[in-house]
Amino acid sequence: MNRKPTEVRQEEIKQAVLKIIRTRGIKDISTKNLANYSGLSEGAIFRHFKTKRDIIISIIDDVAKDMIGKLRQISLEKTEPNKRLLKYICTTITYLSENNGITILLFTEASHSNDTIMMEKLNYIFNSQRELVGKIISDGIEQGIWDSDISIDDATMLYMGIPITHNINLILSKGKYEKQQFCNKMMTLFERMLMKNLTI
């Protein structure tokens, strides 16, 4: 039987962590549960990651590379700001849906630990999202699409509530809700706020 490459095994372990968070809660991330959910022995898990902390840091690094990487591309596109904003919202929601458990992990384990490295990485993810959506909003204001009196700083902070709202929807609906409908609703609400002082 062929052995799976290390990268594949590491991904299976990280997915096991997210599944435990979704189904049992973050408190149940133990070596025994990781072994049960990943199908690996406890010894094999720690051949791929030295500690539980290393697994969590690797997941956070994936978010920084994969989600923030995609959002950066969208932010820099030359399409209309309102189209970019919808795509930005939907890309965030899709990523968080496909990696269900990420939001809980980021806002519990990472944000409540005294781990400096985790906090730095979390700050990068948080601030990057705000910076990138802020660019889209700024472009829309410059093009006269959105109200120039809007505080970009306040708008980007408000935007950060969308992933939290999404996570609550996921939990309450047990993962069964229409993502595109949620994206469209969030876009409508957010754009209404951006245009609130414009006269038509």
KOLZARO-641707 format. One record per residue: residue number from 0; residue in three letters; x, y, z of N, C-alpha, C in turn. Coordinates in steps of 0.05 Angstrom, whole numbers, plus 5000, padded with zeros to 4 digits. Each point is the difference from the previous one (the first is absolute). Layout:
BEGIN
<NUM, 'ala', <X, Y, Z>, <X, Y, Z>, <X, Y, Z>>
...
REM end
This chain:
BEGIN
<0, 'met', <5017, 4976, 5000>, <4983, 5024, 5000>, <5018, 5025, 5000>>
<1, 'asn', <4994, 5019, 4982>, <5016, 5024, 4998>, <4993, 5019, 5023>>
<2, 'arg', <5021, 5012, 5011>, <4997, 5020, 5021>, <4992, 5027, 4987>>
<3, 'lys', <4982, 5013, 5013>, <4992, 5027, 4990>, <5022, 5020, 5006>>
<4, 'pro', <5004, 5019, 4982>, <5020, 5021, 5005>, <4994, 5015, 5026>>
<5, 'thr', <5021, 5011, 5012>, <4997, 5015, 5025>, <4979, 5023, 4998>>
<6, 'glu', <5000, 5014, 4977>, <4982, 5022, 4996>, <4971, 4991, 5001>>
<7, 'val', <4994, 4976, 4989>, <4973, 4989, 5000>, <4992, 4993, 5029>>
<8, 'arg', <5018, 4987, 5014>, <4995, 4992, 5028>, <4995, 5025, 5017>>
<9, 'gln', <5016, 5021, 4996>, <4997, 5024, 5016>, <4973, 5013, 4994>>
<10, 'glu', <4991, 4999, 4975>, <4974, 5011, 4993>, <4978, 4984, 5014>>
<11, 'glu', <5003, 4974, 5000>, <4980, 4982, 5013>, <4998, 5007, 5030>>
<12, 'ile', <5023, 5004, 5013>, <5000, 5007, 5028>, <4987, 5027, 5005>>
<13, 'lys', <5006, 5020, 4983>, <4987, 5026, 5003>, <4970, 4999, 4996>>
<14, 'gln', <4991, 4984, 4980>, <4972, 4997, 4996>, <4987, 4986, 5023>>
<15, 'ala', <5014, 4981, 5013>, <4990, 4987, 5024>, <4996, 5020, 5023>>
<16, 'val', <5018, 5018, 5003>, <4998, 5021, 5020>, <4974, 5016, 4995>>
<17, 'leu', <4996, 5009, 4976>, <4976, 5016, 4993>, <4974, 4984, 5004>>
<18, 'lys', <5001, 4974, 4994>, <4976, 4983, 5004>, <4994, 4997, 5030>>
<19, 'ile', <5021, 4997, 5016>, <4995, 4998, 5029>, <4988, 5026, 5011>>
<20, 'ile', <5011, 5023, 4990>, <4989, 5026, 5009>, <4971, 5002, 4992>>
<21, 'arg', <4993, 4992, 4975>, <4972, 5002, 4991>, <4981, 4982, 5016>>
<22, 'thr', <5009, 4976, 5005>, <4981, 4980, 5011>, <5001, 4998, 5031>>
<23, 'arg', <5023, 5006, 5012>, <5003, 4996, 5029>, <5009, 5024, 5015>>
<24, 'gly', <5011, 5020, 4986>, <5010, 5024, 5013>, <5030, 4999, 5003>>
<25, 'ile', <5011, 5024, 5003>, <5029, 5003, 5000>, <5013, 4986, 5025>>
<26, 'lys', <4985, 4998, 5021>, <5010, 4987, 5025>, <5007, 4971, 4995>>
<27, 'asp', <4989, 4987, 4980>, <5004, 4972, 4995>, <5022, 4993, 4981>>
<28, 'ile', <5017, 5020, 4993>, <5023, 4994, 4983>, <5021, 4987, 5018>>
<29, 'ser', <4999, 4973, 5000>, <5020, 4985, 5015>, <5014, 4981, 4981>>
<30, 'thr', <5023, 4990, 5009>, <5015, 4981, 4983>, <4983, 4976, 4992>>
<31, 'lys', <4985, 4990, 5020>, <4983, 4976, 4995>, <4978, 5007, 4979>>
<32, 'asn', <4987, 5022, 5003>, <4979, 5008, 4981>, <5012, 5005, 4972>>
<33, 'leu', <5023, 5013, 5000>, <5013, 5004, 4974>, <5006, 4974, 4986>>
<34, 'ala', <5009, 4980, 5015>, <5006, 4974, 4989>, <4974, 4987, 4989>>
<35, 'asn', <4978, 5002, 5015>, <4975, 4989, 4991>, <4989, 5013, 4975>>
<36, 'tyr', <5002, 5027, 4999>, <4989, 5015, 4978>, <5017, 4999, 4975>>
<37, 'ser', <5026, 4997, 5003>, <5018, 5000, 4977>, <5007, 4972, 4990>>
<38, 'gly', <4994, 4979, 5017>, <5007, 4973, 4992>, <5029, 4993, 5003>>
<39, 'leu', <5015, 5018, 5014>, <5028, 4995, 5005>, <5005, 4993, 5029>>
<40, 'ser', <5022, 4987, 5005>, <5007, 4995, 5028>, <5009, 5026, 5013>>
<41, 'glu', <4999, 5000, 5027>, <5009, 5024, 5014>, <5029, 5006, 4994>>
<42, 'gly', <5016, 4979, 4998>, <5029, 5004, 4993>, <5004, 5011, 4972>>
<43, 'ala', <4983, 4991, 4981>, <5002, 5010, 4973>, <4993, 5029, 4998>>
<44, 'ile', <4981, 5009, 5016>, <4992, 5029, 5000>, <5024, 5017, 5007>>
<45, 'phe', <5015, 4991, 5020>, <5023, 5017, 5009>, <5025, 4995, 4985>>
<46, 'arg', <4999, 4983, 4980>, <5022, 4998, 4981>, <4996, 5023, 4979>>
<47, 'his', <4975, 5008, 4996>, <4994, 5021, 4981>, <4999, 5028, 5012>>
<48, 'phe', <4992, 5002, 5025>, <5000, 5025, 5015>, <5011, 4994, 5028>>
<49, 'lys', <5018, 5017, 5010>, <5012, 4995, 5026>, <4980, 5004, 5023>>
<50, 'thr', <4982, 5020, 4997>, <4981, 5007, 5021>, <4973, 5008, 4988>>
<51, 'lys', <4980, 5001, 5018>, <4973, 5009, 4992>, <5003, 5029, 4990>>
<52, 'arg', <5016, 5016, 5014>, <5005, 5028, 4992>, <5010, 5002, 4971>>
<53, 'asp', <5018, 4982, 4992>, <5010, 5000, 4973>, <4978, 4995, 4979>>
<54, 'ile', <4981, 4983, 5008>, <4977, 4994, 4981>, <4984, 5025, 4997>>
<55, 'ile', <4994, 5013, 5022>, <4983, 5024, 5000>, <5014, 5023, 4984>>
<56, 'ile', <5025, 5003, 5005>, <5015, 5021, 4985>, <5000, 4994, 4970>>
<57, 'ser', <5003, 4975, 4993>, <4999, 4992, 4972>, <4973, 5007, 4987>>
<58, 'ile', <4978, 4995, 5015>, <4973, 5007, 4990>, <4998, 5030, 4996>>
<59, 'ile', <5010, 5016, 5020>, <4999, 5029, 4998>, <5017, 5009, 4976>>
<60, 'asp', <5023, 4988, 4995>, <5016, 5007, 4977>, <4985, 4994, 4974>>
<61, 'asp', <4985, 4978, 4999>, <4984, 4994, 4976>, <4979, 5022, 4995>>
<62, 'val', <4988, 5010, 5021>, <4980, 5022, 4997>, <5014, 5024, 4988>>
<63, 'ala', <5024, 5007, 5011>, <5014, 5023, 4990>, <5008, 4997, 4971>>
<64, 'lys', <5008, 4976, 4992>, <5009, 4995, 4972>, <4976, 4997, 4981>>
<65, 'asp', <4981, 4984, 5007>, <4978, 4993, 4982>, <4978, 5021, 4999>>
<66, 'met', <4989, 5006, 5023>, <4977, 5019, 5000>, <5010, 5028, 4994>>
<67, 'ile', <5020, 5009, 5015>, <5010, 5028, 4996>, <5012, 5003, 4972>>
<68, 'gly', <5013, 4979, 4990>, <5011, 5001, 4973>, <4978, 5005, 4979>>
<69, 'lys', <4977, 4986, 5003>, <4978, 5003, 4981>, <4987, 5028, 5003>>
<70, 'leu', <4997, 5009, 5025>, <4988, 5026, 5005>, <5018, 5022, 4989>>
<71, 'arg', <5026, 4997, 5002>, <5018, 5020, 4989>, <4997, 5003, 4970>>
<72, 'gln', <4997, 4977, 4986>, <4997, 5000, 4971>, <4974, 5015, 4993>>
<73, 'ile', <4979, 4995, 5015>, <4974, 5013, 4994>, <5002, 5030, 5005>>
<74, 'ser', <5012, 5007, 5022>, <5003, 5029, 5007>, <5014, 5015, 4978>>
<75, 'leu', <5020, 4987, 4987>, <5016, 5014, 4980>, <4989, 4998, 4971>>
<76, 'glu', <4978, 4986, 4996>, <4988, 4998, 4974>, <4992, 5028, 4990>>
<77, 'lys', <4996, 5002, 4974>, <4993, 5025, 4988>, <4970, 5002, 4994>>
<78, 'thr', <4984, 4981, 5010>, <4971, 5001, 4995>, <4987, 5020, 5018>>
<79, 'glu', <4974, 5005, 4996>, <4986, 5020, 5016>, <5000, 4992, 5030>>
<80, 'pro', <5003, 5020, 5017>, <5002, 4995, 5029>, <4976, 4983, 5011>>
<81, 'asn', <4976, 5006, 4991>, <4977, 4984, 5011>, <5002, 4971, 4992>>
<82, 'lys', <5010, 4994, 4976>, <5004, 4972, 4992>, <5022, 4987, 5016>>
<83, 'arg', <5021, 5015, 5005>, <5022, 4990, 5016>, <4991, 4995, 5029>>
<84, 'leu', <4984, 5018, 5010>, <4991, 4997, 5028>, <4983, 4974, 5003>>
<85, 'leu', <4982, 4996, 4982>, <4984, 4975, 5001>, <5018, 4975, 4998>>
<86, 'lys', <5019, 5001, 4981>, <5018, 4977, 4997>, <5017, 4996, 5025>>
<87, 'tyr', <5008, 5022, 5012>, <5016, 4999, 5025>, <4984, 4987, 5023>>
<88, 'ile', <4975, 5009, 5003>, <4983, 4989, 5021>, <4996, 4970, 4995>>
<89, 'cys', <4993, 4993, 4975>, <4993, 4972, 4994>, <5025, 4982, 5002>>
<90, 'thr', <5023, 5010, 4992>, <5025, 4984, 5003>, <5006, 4994, 5029>>
<91, 'thr', <4996, 5021, 5017>, <5004, 4996, 5029>, <4981, 4978, 5011>>
<92, 'ile', <4974, 5003, 4993>, <4979, 4981, 5010>, <5006, 4972, 4989>>
<93, 'thr', <5007, 4998, 4975>, <5006, 4973, 4988>, <5023, 4987, 5015>>
<94, 'tyr', <5022, 5015, 5004>, <5023, 4989, 5013>, <4993, 4991, 5029>>
<95, 'leu', <4986, 5016, 5014>, <4993, 4993, 5028>, <4980, 4977, 5001>>
<96, 'ser', <4983, 4997, 4980>, <4982, 4977, 4998>, <5015, 4975, 4994>>
<97, 'glu', <5018, 5001, 4981>, <5016, 4976, 4993>, <5019, 4992, 5022>>
<98, 'asn', <5007, 5019, 5017>, <5019, 4994, 5022>, <4986, 5006, 5027>>
<99, 'asn', <4976, 4989, 5002>, <4983, 5005, 5023>, <5015, 4993, 5026>>
<100, 'gly', <5001, 5019, 5018>, <5015, 4996, 5025>, <5022, 5021, 5002>>
<101, 'ile', <5008, 5011, 4977>, <5022, 5020, 5000>, <4993, 5024, 5017>>
<102, 'thr', <4976, 5011, 4998>, <4992, 5024, 5014>, <5002, 4995, 5030>>
<103, 'ile', <4990, 4977, 5009>, <5001, 4993, 5029>, <5029, 4998, 5009>>
<104, 'leu', <5016, 4987, 4984>, <5028, 4997, 5007>, <5014, 5027, 5002>>
<105, 'leu', <4996, 5017, 4981>, <5014, 5026, 5000>, <4992, 5017, 5024>>
<106, 'phe', <4974, 5000, 5006>, <4990, 5018, 5021>, <4998, 4988, 5027>>
<107, 'thr', <5009, 4975, 5004>, <5001, 4989, 5027>, <5029, 4992, 5006>>
<108, 'glu', <5010, 4979, 4988>, <5027, 4990, 5006>, <5021, 5022, 4996>>
<109, 'ala', <5000, 5012, 4976>, <5021, 5019, 4994>, <4997, 5026, 5015>>
<110, 'ser', <4975, 5011, 5000>, <4996, 5026, 5012>, <5001, 5000, 5031>>
<111, 'his', <4994, 4977, 5012>, <5000, 4998, 5029>, <5026, 4988, 5012>>
<112, 'ser', <5019, 4994, 4983>, <5025, 4989, 5010>, <5019, 5023, 5005>>
<113, 'asn', <5020, 4994, 5015>, <5021, 5020, 5006>, <5024, 4996, 4981>>
<114, 'asp', <4994, 4986, 4978>, <5021, 4993, 4981>, <5005, 5024, 4981>>
<115, 'thr', <5023, 5012, 5002>, <5007, 5024, 4984>, <4999, 4994, 4970>>
<116, 'ile', <5011, 4977, 4992>, <5000, 4994, 4971>, <4972, 4996, 4989>>
<117, 'met', <4983, 4986, 5015>, <4972, 4997, 4992>, <4986, 5027, 4997>>
<118, 'met', <5005, 5017, 5020>, <4987, 5026, 4999>, <5009, 5017, 4977>>
<119, 'glu', <5026, 4999, 4994>, <5011, 5014, 4976>, <4987, 4991, 4975>>
<120, 'lys', <4997, 4973, 4997>, <4988, 4989, 4976>, <4970, 5007, 4998>>
<121, 'leu', <4986, 5000, 5023>, <4972, 5007, 5000>, <4997, 5029, 4993>>
<122, 'asn', <5017, 5017, 5010>, <5000, 5029, 4993>, <5004, 5004, 4971>>
<123, 'tyr', <5018, 4985, 4988>, <5005, 5002, 4971>, <4975, 4994, 4984>>
<124, 'ile', <4986, 4978, 5007>, <4976, 4991, 4986>, <4978, 5021, 5004>>
<125, 'phe', <4996, 5010, 5024>, <4979, 5019, 5006>, <5006, 5027, 4986>>
<126, 'asn', <5024, 5010, 5002>, <5007, 5026, 4988>, <5001, 4998, 4970>>
<127, 'ser', <5008, 4978, 4989>, <5000, 4997, 4971>, <4972, 5001, 4988>>
<128, 'gln', <4981, 4986, 5013>, <4973, 5001, 4991>, <4989, 5029, 5000>>
<129, 'arg', <5006, 5014, 5021>, <4990, 5028, 5002>, <5014, 5017, 4978>>
<130, 'glu', <5026, 4997, 4997>, <5015, 5016, 4981>, <4990, 4995, 4971>>
<131, 'leu', <4995, 4975, 4994>, <4993, 4993, 4972>, <4971, 5008, 4994>>
<132, 'val', <4982, 4996, 5019>, <4972, 5009, 4994>, <4999, 5031, 5001>>
<133, 'gly', <5018, 5012, 5016>, <5002, 5029, 5001>, <5008, 5012, 4973>>
<134, 'lys', <5017, 4985, 4985>, <5009, 5010, 4974>, <4976, 5000, 4981>>
<135, 'ile', <4984, 4979, 5001>, <4976, 4998, 4983>, <4981, 5023, 5006>>
<136, 'ile', <4995, 5005, 5026>, <4982, 5022, 5008>, <5011, 5027, 4991>>
<137, 'ser', <5026, 5004, 5004>, <5013, 5025, 4991>, <4997, 5004, 4970>>
<138, 'asp', <5004, 4978, 4985>, <4997, 5003, 4971>, <4971, 5008, 4992>>
<139, 'gly', <4981, 4988, 5015>, <4972, 5007, 4995>, <4993, 5029, 5006>>
<140, 'ile', <5012, 5010, 5022>, <4996, 5028, 5007>, <5013, 5018, 4980>>
<141, 'glu', <5024, 4994, 4991>, <5014, 5016, 4980>, <4984, 5001, 4973>>
<142, 'gln', <4987, 4978, 4994>, <4984, 4999, 4975>, <4972, 5011, 5003>>
<143, 'gly', <4994, 5010, 5024>, <4973, 5012, 5004>, <4978, 4980, 5003>>
<144, 'ile', <5006, 4974, 5004>, <4980, 4980, 5004>, <4989, 5001, 5029>>
<145, 'trp', <5018, 5004, 5019>, <4992, 5000, 5028>, <5006, 5027, 5013>>
<146, 'asp', <4987, 5005, 5022>, <5000, 5026, 5014>, <5028, 5007, 5010>>
<147, 'ser', <5009, 5024, 4993>, <5027, 5009, 5008>, <5002, 5006, 5029>>
<148, 'asp', <4978, 5003, 5014>, <5000, 5006, 5029>, <5003, 4975, 5017>>
<149, 'ile', <4999, 4976, 4987>, <5003, 4975, 5014>, <5029, 4998, 5011>>
<150, 'ser', <5002, 4992, 5025>, <5026, 4994, 5012>, <5009, 4972, 4991>>
<151, 'ile', <5022, 4999, 4985>, <5009, 4974, 4990>, <5008, 4983, 5023>>
<152, 'asp', <5012, 5011, 5021>, <5009, 4985, 5023>, <4976, 4987, 5014>>
<153, 'asp', <4978, 5016, 5003>, <4976, 4989, 5013>, <4987, 4979, 4982>>
<154, 'ala', <5000, 5005, 4974>, <4987, 4981, 4981>, <5015, 4973, 5000>>
<155, 'thr', <5027, 5001, 5001>, <5015, 4975, 5000>, <4997, 4985, 5026>>
<156, 'met', <4997, 5014, 5022>, <4995, 4987, 5026>, <4972, 4987, 5000>>
<157, 'leu', <4981, 5014, 4988>, <4973, 4988, 4998>, <5001, 4975, 4982>>
<158, 'tyr', <5016, 5001, 4979>, <5002, 4978, 4982>, <5008, 4974, 5015>>
<159, 'met', <5018, 5004, 5020>, <5010, 4976, 5014>, <4979, 4985, 5016>>
<160, 'gly', <4976, 5012, 5002>, <4978, 4986, 5012>, <4988, 4979, 4982>>
<161, 'ile', <5005, 5002, 4974>, <4988, 4981, 4981>, <5009, 4971, 5005>>
<162, 'pro', <5027, 4995, 5003>, <5008, 4972, 5006>, <4988, 4989, 5026>>
<163, 'ile', <4996, 5018, 5020>, <4988, 4991, 5025>, <4971, 4993, 4996>>
<164, 'thr', <4985, 5017, 4985>, <4972, 4994, 4994>, <4998, 4974, 4984>>
<165, 'his', <5018, 4996, 4981>, <5000, 4976, 4985>, <5004, 4975, 5018>>
<166, 'asn', <5018, 5003, 5019>, <5006, 4977, 5018>, <4975, 4994, 5017>>
<167, 'ile', <4986, 5020, 5009>, <4975, 4996, 5016>, <4980, 4985, 4983>>
<168, 'asn', <4997, 5009, 4974>, <4981, 4987, 4982>, <5007, 4971, 4996>>
<169, 'leu', <5027, 4994, 4997>, <5008, 4973, 4996>, <4993, 4982, 5024>>
<170, 'ile', <5004, 5011, 5023>, <4994, 4984, 5025>, <4971, 4996, 5003>>
<171, 'leu', <4984, 5021, 4997>, <4971, 4997, 5004>, <4986, 4983, 4979>>
<172, 'ser', <5011, 5001, 4975>, <4987, 4984, 4979>, <5013, 4973, 4997>>
<173, 'lys', <5020, 4994, 5017>, <5016, 4976, 4999>, <5013, 4996, 4972>>
<174, 'gly', <5009, 5023, 4989>, <5015, 5000, 4975>, <4982, 5000, 4975>>
<175, 'lys', <4973, 5000, 5004>, <4983, 4998, 4977>, <4985, 5026, 4995>>
<176, 'tyr', <5014, 5018, 4987>, <4987, 5024, 4991>, <5013, 5009, 4974>>
<177, 'glu', <4986, 5017, 4985>, <5008, 5007, 4973>, <5021, 5023, 5002>>
<178, 'lys', <5025, 4993, 4993>, <5022, 5019, 5002>, <4996, 5024, 4981>>
<179, 'gln', <4992, 4995, 4975>, <4997, 5021, 4981>, <4979, 5020, 5009>>
<180, 'gln', <4978, 4990, 5012>, <4979, 5017, 5010>, <5011, 5017, 5023>>
<181, 'phe', <5016, 4988, 5017>, <5012, 5014, 5023>, <5019, 5022, 4989>>
<182, 'cys', <5016, 4993, 4980>, <5019, 5020, 4988>, <4985, 5024, 4989>>
<183, 'asn', <4978, 4994, 4985>, <4985, 5022, 4988>, <4987, 5017, 5021>>
<184, 'lys', <4990, 4988, 5022>, <4987, 5015, 5021>, <5021, 5018, 5014>>
<185, 'met', <5024, 4989, 5006>, <5021, 5016, 5012>, <5009, 5023, 4982>>
<186, 'met', <5001, 4995, 4974>, <5008, 5020, 4981>, <4979, 5023, 5000>>
<187, 'thr', <4975, 4992, 5000>, <4978, 5020, 5000>, <5001, 5018, 5024>>
<188, 'leu', <5003, 4987, 5024>, <5001, 5015, 5025>, <5025, 5018, 5001>>
<189, 'phe', <5023, 4989, 4991>, <5025, 5016, 5002>, <4999, 5023, 4980>>
<190, 'glu', <4990, 4995, 4976>, <5000, 5021, 4980>, <4980, 5022, 5008>>
<191, 'arg', <4978, 4992, 5013>, <4981, 5020, 5010>, <5013, 5019, 5019>>
<192, 'met', <5017, 4989, 5017>, <5015, 5017, 5019>, <5019, 5019, 4985>>
<193, 'leu', <5013, 4989, 4980>, <5019, 5017, 4985>, <4987, 5022, 4984>>
<194, 'met', <4974, 4996, 4993>, <4986, 5020, 4984>, <4981, 5016, 5016>>
<195, 'lys', <5000, 4998, 5027>, <4978, 5011, 5017>, <4995, 5029, 4997>>
<196, 'asn', <5022, 5016, 4995>, <4996, 5029, 4998>, <4998, 5011, 4972>>
<197, 'leu', <5000, 4982, 4980>, <4999, 5009, 4972>, <4971, 5008, 4993>>
<198, 'thr', <4997, 5021, 4986>, <4973, 5007, 4991>, <4996, 4989, 4972>>
<199, 'ile', <4977, 4989, 4995>, <4995, 4988, 4974>, <4981, 5017, 4984>>
REM end
